[in-house]
Amino acid sequence: MDDHPIVEHIPRLRRYARALAGDRYSADDLVQDTLERAWNKYHLWRPGSDLRAWLFAIMHNVFVNQMRSRRLDLEQVMEEPPSPQVRATQPDALELADLERALSRLSLEHREVLLLVAVEQMKYEEVSRALGIPVGTVMSRLSRARERLRQHIEGAGHIVSLKVVK
Amino acid sequence: MNVLKDEDLQAFVDGALDEGRLAEVEALLAQHPEKAEKVRVYRQLDEGLRALYDPVLEEPVPERLLVRPRPWRQQPWARAALAAGLVAIGVGIGWFGRGAMLVPGAAASLARQAAVAHAVYAPEVRHPVEVGANEQDHLVRWLSKKLGTDLKTPRLGDFGYDLVGGRLLSGPSGPVAHFMYQDKRGGRLTLYVTAQRDTRQTAFRFSQESGVSVFYWIEGRYGYALSGELPREQLLAIANTVYQELNP
């Protein structure tokens, strides 16, 4: 059963969930809820259409609904710093932690677009499908998301030192 | 067009500009170092985000995420819906194209045999069955003996279908028990049960052969197929009940 097309996307769903939900456990909970819905609704997926966008759309909906059902103001959630992830063995740990904090200060709609473009490396049309918004909106959110992230980082005085060690 | 818009910067960072515009944007960036600096930072941020989250891809996927829900027994509706989706894939890329995940030959041939049997017997007015429902006990005993298992006739009264009776057919892998149901308007369903050589369990699958819808599955040594001229969703609900009745 492991060669099912949905299964291939699980690592990417986990990556996206980690960026959305913060810690590993809540992220995997989000993935699990997403997968449950995906398996149950799989008959609604149109063969030949973009399965990845479909799965990410489900994750988006599940996440937004979870936020709502917890009756939390999304903006409040965004203000809350995520539990920092310790990557002490990596030389760039400090900079990445700053980046993560800056990312968490973005609104959910900005964060999602930026993550789908930068990390998931979706084309704008794919992001549009995954989030159910027009391409123009993708572009304007992306533009604002990058600019705000830049300002947050620069505000923290880290832009010059943001080194990425691969 | 010689204005550098925000969208240009984004598309430049993402490599999404077409060649013509790319050259223009490059030229404009050369004239606007502050924009070029933004582009440099945006790219760094993107790279940083990837460095932050890409390691997740390397982590082993936790077992709990790899467990396919088995709602067949716990949530029959869900699993049947899933199976219907599997078939959608099968149709999308070709029934036999992808090996085990899609339709194993034996199971697909089961669907075809069942659809043919349905097409032959369901329109039959005078002799739709060999043994009528008035002799249900005898019918079930007889066919059970032929197939070498304890057969049951699912009760489909909730869907408005009553057992008409059944007959013995011969199929590619031996005897076939063929049960027929009918609703008040004369709509007929047939349940086709036969021993299988390929005894691997399959999910619930759907097939459509010249207007006949078939839900079919293999459980243990037997293959089952429920056929009818119904929309998939309706037949699915009935197939679910059939499955539950046969596998209490």
Boltz contact constraints between the chains, C-beta under 6 A:
constraints:
  - contact:
      token1: [A, 1]
      token2: [B, 68]
      max_distance: 6.0
  - contact:
      token1: [A, 3]
      token2: [B, 101]
      max_distance: 6.0
  - contact:
      token1: [A, 10]
      token2: [B, 61]
      max_distance: 6.0
  - contact:
      token1: [A, 10]
      token2: [B, 65]
      max_distance: 6.0
  - contact:
      token1: [A, 11]
      token2: [B, 57]
      max_distance: 6.0
  - contact:
      token1: [A, 14]
      token2: [B, 56]
      max_distance: 6.0
  - contact:
      token1: [A, 15]
      token2: [B, 53]
      max_distance: 6.0
  - contact:
      token1: [A, 15]
      token2: [B, 56]
      max_distance: 6.0
  - contact:
      token1: [A, 15]
      token2: [B, 57]
      max_distance: 6.0
  - contact:
      token1: [A, 18]
      token2: [B, 53]
      max_distance: 6.0
  - contact:
      token1: [A, 18]
      token2: [B, 56]
      max_distance: 6.0
  - contact:
      token1: [A, 19]
      token2: [B, 53]
      max_distance: 6.0
  - contact:
      token1: [A, 28]
      token2: [B, 62]
      max_distance: 6.0
  - contact:
      token1: [A, 31]
      token2: [B, 65]
      max_distance: 6.0
  - contact:
      token1: [A, 32]
      token2: [B, 65]
      max_distance: 6.0
  - contact:
      token1: [A, 36]
      token2: [B, 69]
      max_distance: 6.0
  - contact:
      token1: [A, 39]
      token2: [B, 69]
      max_distance: 6.0
  - contact:
      token1: [A, 39]
      token2: [B, 82]
      max_distance: 6.0
  - contact:
      token1: [A, 40]
      token2: [B, 78]
      max_distance: 6.0
  - contact:
      token1: [A, 42]
      token2: [B, 82]
      max_distance: 6.0
  - contact:
      token1: [A, 42]
      token2: [B, 85]
      max_distance: 6.0
  - contact:
      token1: [A, 43]
      token2: [B, 81]
      max_distance: 6.0
  - contact:
      token1: [A, 43]
      token2: [B, 84]
      max_distance: 6.0
  - contact:
      token1: [A, 43]
      token2: [B, 85]
      max_distance: 6.0
  - contact:
      token1: [A, 47]
      token2: [B, 88]
      max_distance: 6.0
  - contact:
      token1: [A, 47]
      token2: [B, 89]
      max_distance: 6.0
  - contact:
      token1: [A, 47]
      token2: [B, 92]
      max_distance: 6.0
  - contact:
      token1: [A, 48]
      token2: [B, 92]
      max_distance: 6.0
  - contact:
      token1: [A, 96]
      token2: [B, 52]
      max_distance: 6.0
  - contact:
      token1: [A, 99]
      token2: [B, 48]
      max_distance: 6.0
  - contact:
      token1: [A, 100]
      token2: [B, 52]
      max_distance: 6.0
  - contact:
      token1: [A, 118]
      token2: [B, 46]
      max_distance: 6.0
  - contact:
      token1: [A, 118]
      token2: [B, 49]
      max_distance: 6.0
  - contact:
      token1: [A, 119]
      token2: [B, 49]
      max_distance: 6.0
  - contact:
      token1: [A, 119]
      token2: [B, 50]
      max_distance: 6.0
  - contact:
      token1: [A, 119]
      token2: [B, 53]
      max_distance: 6.0
  - contact:
      token1: [A, 139]
      token2: [B, 7]
      max_distance: 6.0
  - contact:
      token1: [A, 142]
      token2: [B, 10]
      max_distance: 6.0
  - contact:
      token1: [A, 143]
      token2: [B, 6]
      max_distance: 6.0
  - contact:
      token1: [A, 143]
      token2: [B, 10]
      max_distance: 6.0
  - contact:
      token1: [A, 146]
      token2: [B, 42]
      max_distance: 6.0
  - contact:
      token1: [A, 149]
      token2: [B, 45]
      max_distance: 6.0
  - contact:
      token1: [A, 150]
      token2: [B, 41]
      max_distance: 6.0
  - contact:
      token1: [A, 162]
      token2: [B, 44]
      max_distance: 6.0
  - contact:
      token1: [A, 162]
      token2: [B, 48]
      max_distance: 6.0
  - contact:
      token1: [A, 164]
      token2: [B, 47]
      max_distance: 6.0
  - contact:
      token1: [A, 164]
      token2: [B, 48]
      max_distance: 6.0
  - contact:
      token1: [A, 164]
      token2: [B, 51]
      max_distance: 6.0
